[in-house]
Amino acid sequence: MARPATEMDRSAPAARHGAFHPLKVAAVDRLTEDSVAVTFAVPPELRETYRFTPGQHLALRRAGGGAEIRRTYSICAPAVDADGPQTLQVGVRLVEGGEFSTFALKELAVGDSVDVMAPAGRFVLEPAPGRYVGVVGGSGITPVLSIVSTLLAREPEARFCLIRSDRTVASTMFLEEVADLKDRYPDRLQLVHVLSREEQQAGLPSGRLDEERLTGLIRALLPVESVDGWFLCGPYGLVQGAERALRTLGVSRKRVHQEIFHVDEGASAAPAQARAAAPSHAAVTATLDGRSGNWPVQDGESLLEAVLRNRADAPYACKGGVCGTCRAFLVSGEVRMDRNFALEAEEVEAGYVLACQSHPATEQVELDFDR
């Protein structure tokens, strides 16, 4: 099973804070017409800093148009080096109008330097014996590729079933890498590939991998009750459909882990009654790297924005409620979150919030970024 988020945070606190280091680009490899794999060289003195758990992501930073641009991309390489990684590789798919993805595909070159934050994220699996399943769509393959390649290399008693959905063969990221894994571990890796816009000569018929289709497919393929962990990653619609399918099949919520890519604007926004006006004189107390401060929250500001005005090192990446980099523990007070696509239900129940999506509902709010 994946390690609990709280346990992982205690063991790797550096991954939760906002420090960046410049890393040299060692390779830019074209995967498809609209995606590349970017490899960074990790110098010896930073190998411990960039030690990662399979499934984690990196926040990348660059200046553009007079403003700072940050984006998160999942690590796709296996975690097999005991001394920490010599290189880090991420998959980048072009997003229409995306400043960083356009830069990565059209301008980024070997020898360039990019600011990279330490690995973060809780969509992870520490290798352990058992049966695991991944349901991924499009670029959602990137963290799951790291998970499955690490698991099969380090744990001989583990099995993995990968169900992936793509538009066409030509648009499939890491097609050869997954095929190589299947050849290397034919008895322990089960691969099911569904194309939504292209017929295959063999295998499943084309079509969207929706809730109904997934329910039937999983029931036919797997002993559901024997699966130790389910990893869902990709567009919002696919992940939500997969989660509903697993609920129909009686899978315990504790066994399901998900990471959302590509959330439509307005999806799961807070209802109108929840967007009540904040207290007129709200303030936030925040603890970060052992130092605390108390600052006013301006009208309409998120708690992250209030903290950033006074602590530029506050951790964040997407500011969209997706990556989870700004996760903090709510020590006291009440907040409302506009969107949440990063925290598990258990984390919210335990008191964690996304600072980028949180607004004060009481005059005093206290956050702890160190927990």
GULO-468717 format. One record per residue (C-alpha): y, x, z. Coordinates in Angstrom, 1 decimal, padded with zeros to 4 digits. Example, Ala and Ser with C-alpha at 12.3 -4.5 7.8 and 13.67 -1.06 7.14 Angstrom:
<recs>
+--------+--------+--------+
|     c2 |     c1 |     c3 |
+--------+--------+--------+
| -004.5 |  012.3 |  007.8 |
| -001.1 |  013.7 |  007.1 |
+--------+--------+--------+
</recs>
This chain:
<recs>
+--------+--------+--------+
|     c2 |     c1 |     c3 |
+--------+--------+--------+
|  000.0 |  000.0 |  000.0 |
|  003.6 |  001.0 | -000.4 |
|  005.1 |  002.5 |  002.7 |
|  007.5 |  000.2 |  004.6 |
|  011.1 |  000.7 |  003.6 |
|  012.2 |  001.4 |  007.2 |
|  009.6 |  004.2 |  007.5 |
|  010.6 |  005.8 |  004.3 |
|  014.3 |  005.8 |  005.2 |
|  013.6 |  007.6 |  008.5 |
|  011.6 |  010.3 |  006.8 |
|  014.2 |  010.9 |  004.0 |
|  017.7 |  010.0 |  005.2 |
|  019.4 |  012.3 |  002.7 |
|  018.3 |  010.0 | -000.2 |
|  020.5 |  007.3 |  001.3 |
|  023.9 |  008.9 |  001.2 |
|  026.4 |  009.7 | -001.5 |
|  026.1 |  013.5 | -002.1 |
|  025.9 |  014.6 | -005.8 |
|  024.9 |  017.9 | -007.2 |
|  025.5 |  019.1 | -010.8 |
|  022.2 |  019.6 | -012.6 |
|  021.8 |  021.1 | -016.0 |
|  020.2 |  019.1 | -018.8 |
|  016.9 |  020.9 | -019.9 |
|  015.9 |  018.4 | -022.6 |
|  016.9 |  015.1 | -024.3 |
|  013.8 |  013.6 | -026.0 |
|  014.1 |  010.6 | -028.3 |
|  011.6 |  007.9 | -027.2 |
|  012.6 |  005.0 | -029.5 |
|  015.6 |  004.2 | -031.7 |
|  017.5 |  003.1 | -028.6 |
|  016.1 |  005.2 | -025.8 |
|  015.8 |  008.8 | -024.6 |
|  014.1 |  010.7 | -021.8 |
|  016.5 |  013.1 | -020.1 |
|  015.2 |  016.1 | -018.2 |
|  017.2 |  017.9 | -015.6 |
|  016.4 |  021.4 | -014.3 |
|  016.3 |  021.6 | -010.5 |
|  017.4 |  025.0 | -009.0 |
|  015.1 |  026.4 | -006.3 |
|  017.7 |  025.8 | -003.5 |
|  017.8 |  022.1 | -004.4 |
|  014.1 |  021.4 | -004.8 |
|  013.7 |  019.9 | -001.3 |
|  016.9 |  017.8 | -001.8 |
|  015.4 |  016.3 | -004.9 |
|  011.9 |  015.7 | -003.6 |
|  011.0 |  012.1 | -004.5 |
|  008.5 |  009.4 | -003.9 |
|  007.0 |  007.8 | -007.1 |
|  009.1 |  004.8 | -008.1 |
|  012.5 |  006.1 | -006.9 |
|  015.6 |  006.4 | -009.0 |
|  018.6 |  008.7 | -009.5 |
|  022.3 |  007.8 | -009.6 |
|  024.1 |  009.7 | -012.3 |
|  027.9 |  010.2 | -012.4 |
|  030.5 |  011.2 | -015.0 |
|  034.2 |  010.7 | -015.6 |
|  035.1 |  008.4 | -018.5 |
|  038.2 |  006.6 | -019.6 |
|  040.1 |  007.8 | -016.5 |
|  037.5 |  006.2 | -014.2 |
|  034.3 |  007.3 | -012.6 |
|  031.1 |  005.9 | -014.1 |
|  027.9 |  005.7 | -012.1 |
|  024.5 |  004.4 | -013.3 |
|  021.0 |  004.5 | -011.8 |
|  017.9 |  005.4 | -013.8 |
|  014.3 |  005.6 | -012.6 |
|  012.4 |  008.8 | -012.4 |
|  009.5 |  008.6 | -014.8 |
|  007.7 |  011.9 | -014.1 |
|  004.8 |  012.2 | -011.6 |
|  005.4 |  013.7 | -008.1 |
|  002.8 |  016.3 | -008.1 |
|  004.5 |  019.6 | -007.0 |
|  004.1 |  020.3 | -003.3 |
|  007.2 |  022.4 | -003.2 |
|  009.5 |  019.8 | -004.7 |
|  010.2 |  019.2 | -008.4 |
|  011.3 |  021.9 | -010.8 |
|  012.5 |  019.3 | -013.2 |
|  013.5 |  015.6 | -013.0 |
|  013.1 |  013.2 | -015.9 |
|  014.6 |  009.7 | -016.3 |
|  014.4 |  007.2 | -019.1 |
|  017.6 |  005.8 | -020.5 |
|  017.8 |  002.7 | -022.8 |
|  020.9 |  001.9 | -024.7 |
|  022.7 | -001.1 | -023.3 |
|  025.2 | -002.9 | -025.6 |
|  028.7 | -001.7 | -024.5 |
|  027.1 |  000.6 | -021.9 |
|  029.3 |  003.6 | -021.4 |
|  026.8 |  005.9 | -019.8 |
|  023.8 |  004.9 | -021.9 |
|  025.9 |  005.4 | -025.1 |
|  026.9 |  008.8 | -023.9 |
|  023.3 |  009.7 | -023.1 |
|  022.0 |  008.7 | -026.5 |
|  024.8 |  010.0 | -028.6 |
|  026.5 |  012.9 | -026.9 |
|  024.4 |  014.4 | -024.0 |
|  022.9 |  017.7 | -025.0 |
|  020.8 |  020.5 | -023.6 |
|  022.9 |  022.8 | -021.4 |
|  025.3 |  020.0 | -020.3 |
|  025.8 |  019.4 | -016.6 |
|  025.6 |  015.9 | -015.0 |
|  026.3 |  015.0 | -011.4 |
|  023.1 |  013.6 | -009.9 |
|  022.6 |  012.0 | -006.5 |
|  019.5 |  012.6 | -004.4 |
|  016.5 |  010.2 | -005.1 |
|  016.8 |  006.8 | -003.6 |
|  015.0 |  003.4 | -003.7 |
|  012.2 |  001.6 | -001.9 |
|  010.2 |  000.4 | -004.9 |
|  007.6 |  003.1 | -004.1 |
|  003.9 |  003.9 | -003.7 |
|  002.6 |  006.8 | -001.7 |
| -000.8 |  007.6 | -003.3 |
| -003.7 |  006.0 | -001.4 |
| -007.2 |  004.7 | -002.2 |
| -007.3 |  001.1 | -003.5 |
| -006.6 | -001.1 | -006.5 |
| -003.0 | -001.6 | -007.7 |
| -001.4 | -003.6 | -010.5 |
|  001.9 | -003.1 | -012.4 |
|  003.6 | -005.9 | -014.4 |
|  006.5 | -004.4 | -016.4 |
|  008.8 | -005.3 | -019.2 |
|  010.7 | -003.0 | -021.5 |
|  012.4 | -000.1 | -019.6 |
|  010.7 | -001.4 | -016.4 |
|  007.9 |  001.0 | -017.4 |
|  010.0 |  004.0 | -016.1 |
|  009.4 |  003.8 | -012.3 |
|  005.9 |  002.5 | -012.8 |
|  005.0 |  005.4 | -015.1 |
|  005.8 |  007.7 | -012.2 |
|  003.8 |  005.6 | -009.8 |
|  000.7 |  005.3 | -011.9 |
|  000.6 |  008.9 | -013.1 |
|  001.1 |  010.3 | -009.6 |
| -001.5 |  007.9 | -008.1 |
| -004.2 |  008.7 | -010.6 |
| -003.6 |  012.5 | -010.4 |
| -003.6 |  012.7 | -006.6 |
| -005.9 |  009.9 | -005.5 |
| -009.4 |  009.9 | -007.1 |
| -010.4 |  006.7 | -005.3 |
| -007.5 |  004.6 | -006.8 |
| -007.5 |  002.3 | -009.7 |
| -004.5 |  000.8 | -011.6 |
| -004.1 | -002.1 | -014.0 |
| -000.9 | -001.9 | -016.1 |
|  000.3 | -005.1 | -017.8 |
|  003.3 | -004.3 | -020.0 |
|  005.4 | -006.4 | -022.3 |
|  007.6 | -005.1 | -025.1 |
|  009.3 | -006.6 | -028.2 |
|  007.5 | -004.4 | -030.7 |
|  005.5 | -001.2 | -030.9 |
|  008.6 |  000.7 | -032.2 |
|  010.7 | -000.4 | -029.2 |
|  008.1 |  000.6 | -026.6 |
|  009.3 |  003.4 | -024.3 |
|  006.7 |  006.1 | -023.3 |
|  004.1 |  004.6 | -025.6 |
|  002.3 |  008.0 | -026.1 |
|  002.6 |  009.0 | -022.4 |
|  000.8 |  005.8 | -021.3 |
| -001.8 |  006.2 | -024.0 |
| -002.5 |  009.8 | -022.8 |
| -002.9 |  008.5 | -019.3 |
| -005.4 |  005.9 | -020.5 |
| -007.4 |  008.7 | -022.3 |
| -007.3 |  010.9 | -019.2 |
| -008.4 |  008.2 | -016.8 |
| -010.4 |  005.7 | -018.9 |
| -012.4 |  004.3 | -016.0 |
| -009.5 |  004.0 | -013.5 |
| -006.6 |  002.9 | -015.7 |
| -006.8 | -000.6 | -017.3 |
| -004.1 | -001.2 | -019.9 |
| -002.9 | -004.5 | -021.3 |
|  000.0 | -004.4 | -023.8 |
|  001.6 | -007.7 | -025.0 |
|  004.2 | -007.7 | -027.8 |
|  006.6 | -010.6 | -027.9 |
|  007.9 | -010.2 | -031.5 |
|  005.1 | -008.5 | -033.4 |
|  001.4 | -009.3 | -034.1 |
| -001.2 | -006.7 | -033.1 |
| -004.4 | -006.0 | -035.1 |
| -006.3 | -006.1 | -031.9 |
| -005.7 | -007.3 | -028.3 |
| -003.7 | -010.2 | -027.1 |
| -001.7 | -012.5 | -029.5 |
|  002.1 | -012.0 | -029.5 |
|  004.4 | -014.0 | -027.4 |
|  006.5 | -014.0 | -024.3 |
|  004.8 | -013.0 | -021.1 |
|  005.9 | -016.0 | -019.0 |
|  004.6 | -017.5 | -015.8 |
|  001.9 | -019.6 | -017.3 |
|  000.5 | -016.9 | -019.5 |
|  000.6 | -014.3 | -016.7 |
| -001.2 | -016.6 | -014.3 |
| -004.1 | -017.0 | -016.8 |
| -004.1 | -013.4 | -017.7 |
| -004.2 | -012.1 | -014.2 |
| -006.9 | -014.6 | -013.2 |
| -009.1 | -013.5 | -016.1 |
| -008.5 | -009.7 | -015.7 |
| -008.5 | -009.0 | -012.0 |
| -010.2 | -009.8 | -008.6 |
| -006.8 | -010.9 | -007.3 |
| -007.9 | -010.9 | -003.6 |
| -008.9 | -007.2 | -003.9 |
| -005.5 | -005.9 | -005.2 |
| -003.8 | -003.8 | -002.5 |
| -000.3 | -003.8 | -004.1 |
|  001.6 | -005.5 | -007.0 |
|  004.5 | -003.7 | -008.6 |
|  006.8 | -005.9 | -010.8 |
|  009.6 | -004.3 | -012.7 |
|  011.8 | -005.3 | -015.7 |
|  014.2 | -008.0 | -016.7 |
|  015.0 | -010.7 | -014.1 |
|  013.2 | -013.5 | -015.9 |
|  009.9 | -011.5 | -016.3 |
|  009.9 | -010.4 | -012.6 |
|  010.7 | -013.9 | -011.4 |
|  008.0 | -015.4 | -013.6 |
|  005.4 | -012.8 | -012.4 |
|  006.4 | -013.5 | -008.7 |
|  005.8 | -017.2 | -009.2 |
|  002.5 | -016.5 | -011.0 |
|  001.3 | -014.4 | -008.0 |
|  002.4 | -017.1 | -005.6 |
|  000.3 | -019.6 | -007.6 |
| -002.7 | -017.3 | -007.3 |
| -002.3 | -017.1 | -003.5 |
| -001.1 | -013.4 | -003.3 |
|  000.6 | -012.5 |  000.0 |
|  004.3 | -011.8 | -000.3 |
|  003.8 | -008.6 |  001.6 |
|  001.7 | -007.1 | -001.2 |
|  004.3 | -007.7 | -003.8 |
|  007.0 | -005.2 | -004.6 |
|  009.7 | -005.7 | -007.2 |
|  012.6 | -004.0 | -008.9 |
|  015.0 | -005.9 | -011.2 |
|  016.4 | -004.4 | -014.4 |
|  018.9 | -006.3 | -016.6 |
|  020.3 | -009.2 | -014.6 |
|  022.3 | -011.8 | -016.4 |
|  025.8 | -012.4 | -015.1 |
|  025.8 | -015.3 | -012.7 |
|  022.1 | -015.2 | -012.0 |
|  021.4 | -016.2 | -008.4 |
|  025.1 | -016.0 | -007.4 |
|  026.0 | -017.4 | -004.1 |
|  026.5 | -021.2 | -004.1 |
|  030.1 | -022.5 | -003.9 |
|  029.8 | -023.6 | -000.3 |
|  028.7 | -020.1 |  000.7 |
|  031.8 | -018.5 | -000.9 |
|  034.1 | -019.7 |  001.8 |
|  037.3 | -017.7 |  002.5 |
|  036.9 | -014.6 |  004.6 |
|  038.6 | -014.5 |  008.0 |
|  042.3 | -013.6 |  007.6 |
|  042.2 | -010.5 |  009.7 |
|  038.7 | -009.1 |  009.1 |
|  037.7 | -005.5 |  009.8 |
|  034.6 | -003.4 |  009.3 |
|  033.2 | -000.6 |  011.5 |
|  030.9 |  001.7 |  009.5 |
|  028.7 |  004.6 |  010.6 |
|  027.8 |  007.1 |  007.9 |
|  026.3 |  010.6 |  008.4 |
|  026.9 |  010.2 |  012.1 |
|  030.7 |  009.5 |  011.9 |
|  032.1 |  006.0 |  012.5 |
|  035.4 |  004.4 |  011.6 |
|  037.1 |  001.0 |  011.7 |
|  039.2 | -000.3 |  008.9 |
|  040.7 | -003.6 |  007.7 |
|  039.0 | -005.6 |  004.9 |
|  041.6 | -006.8 |  002.3 |
|  041.4 | -010.2 |  000.9 |
|  038.5 | -010.5 | -001.7 |
|  037.2 | -007.0 | -000.9 |
|  033.5 | -006.4 | -000.4 |
|  032.6 | -004.3 |  002.7 |
|  031.7 | -001.4 |  000.4 |
|  035.2 | -001.4 | -001.1 |
|  036.8 | -001.5 |  002.3 |
|  034.7 |  001.5 |  003.4 |
|  035.3 |  003.4 |  000.1 |
|  039.0 |  003.3 |  000.6 |
|  038.5 |  005.4 |  003.7 |
|  035.2 |  007.2 |  003.1 |
|  034.7 |  008.3 | -000.5 |
|  031.2 |  009.5 |  000.4 |
|  029.9 |  006.0 |  001.0 |
|  026.7 |  005.5 | -001.0 |
|  026.7 |  003.3 | -004.1 |
|  025.7 |  003.2 | -007.7 |
|  025.6 | -000.1 | -009.6 |
|  027.8 | -002.3 | -007.4 |
|  025.9 | -005.2 | -008.9 |
|  023.4 | -005.9 | -006.1 |
|  020.5 | -004.4 | -008.1 |
|  019.9 | -000.7 | -007.2 |
|  020.0 | -000.9 | -003.4 |
|  021.9 |  002.4 | -002.9 |
|  024.5 |  000.8 | -000.7 |
|  021.9 | -000.7 |  001.7 |
|  023.2 | -000.8 |  005.3 |
|  022.1 | -002.3 |  008.6 |
|  024.2 | -005.1 |  010.0 |
|  024.7 | -004.1 |  013.6 |
|  027.0 | -007.0 |  014.6 |
|  029.0 | -009.8 |  013.0 |
|  028.1 | -012.0 |  010.1 |
|  028.4 | -011.5 |  006.3 |
|  027.7 | -013.4 |  003.2 |
|  026.0 | -011.7 |  000.2 |
|  027.0 | -012.8 | -003.3 |
|  023.8 | -011.5 | -005.0 |
|  020.7 | -009.7 | -003.9 |
|  018.2 | -008.2 | -006.3 |
|  017.4 | -005.1 | -004.3 |
|  016.3 | -006.1 | -000.8 |
|  012.9 | -007.5 |  000.1 |
|  012.9 | -010.7 |  002.2 |
|  011.5 | -008.6 |  005.1 |
|  014.5 | -006.3 |  004.9 |
|  017.0 | -009.1 |  005.0 |
|  015.2 | -010.7 |  007.9 |
|  015.3 | -007.3 |  009.7 |
|  019.1 | -007.2 |  009.3 |
|  019.8 | -005.1 |  006.2 |
|  022.5 | -006.1 |  003.7 |
|  023.9 | -004.8 |  000.4 |
|  027.4 | -003.5 |  001.2 |
|  028.6 | -004.0 | -002.4 |
|  027.8 | -007.7 | -002.3 |
|  028.7 | -008.4 |  001.4 |
|  031.9 | -010.1 |  002.5 |
|  032.9 | -010.6 |  006.2 |
|  032.2 | -014.1 |  007.6 |
|  033.5 | -013.0 |  011.1 |
|  036.6 | -011.1 |  012.0 |
|  034.6 | -008.0 |  013.1 |
|  031.6 | -006.6 |  011.2 |
|  029.7 | -003.4 |  012.0 |
|  027.5 | -001.6 |  009.5 |
|  025.3 |  001.4 |  009.9 |
|  024.4 |  003.3 |  006.7 |
|  022.3 |  005.8 |  008.7 |
|  019.5 |  003.5 |  009.7 |
+--------+--------+--------+
</recs>
